[in-house]
Amino acid sequence: MQIRFFCDQMLGNLAKWLRFLGFDTLYALGDMMDDELMRVCKAEDRILITRDKELVVRCKKQLIAVVQIGCDGVTDQILQTIQETKASIDRGHFLSRCSQCNCLLERIEKKTIEEIVPKRVFDSHDDFLYCSSCKRVYWMGTHTDSIIEKLLSLQSSITD
Ligand SMILES: [Zn+2]
């Protein structure tokens, strides 16, 4: 089974990058209580990711898997998470999820999104992905190229 995560309120950027890698990653909303976070992790077999030392202690008592982030940069945070959980990075899963809401993206026929995306984007791209939850449309471009480049460099720094 693929590994699943739950990032606490402080780690939104890490959550976004774990989604770029293709991991099923929830992100705690601002008013979510620690008890609720822990309950979901237990119910859905998710690994909790936090910087909160007290929360780490509580999780360990309840046998909830937890990663205690100890670094600031998001690259280091991703590496720590992947290494501690022994998650495997699979290029086939890159950019398969909506970075905003974690849903798996679906391929969508080009003609159906003509009214939605800017004309220059529509004219210069053929492959579009769609999030059925937040209705965002994604396409491959210079932005995604630079994300994929970073994901590949993360992958190689872990396998080396
Ligand atoms: Zn979405």
Residues whose N, C-alpha, C, O or C-beta is under 5 A from the ligand:
A	BS01	ZN	C98 Q100 C101 C131 S133 C134
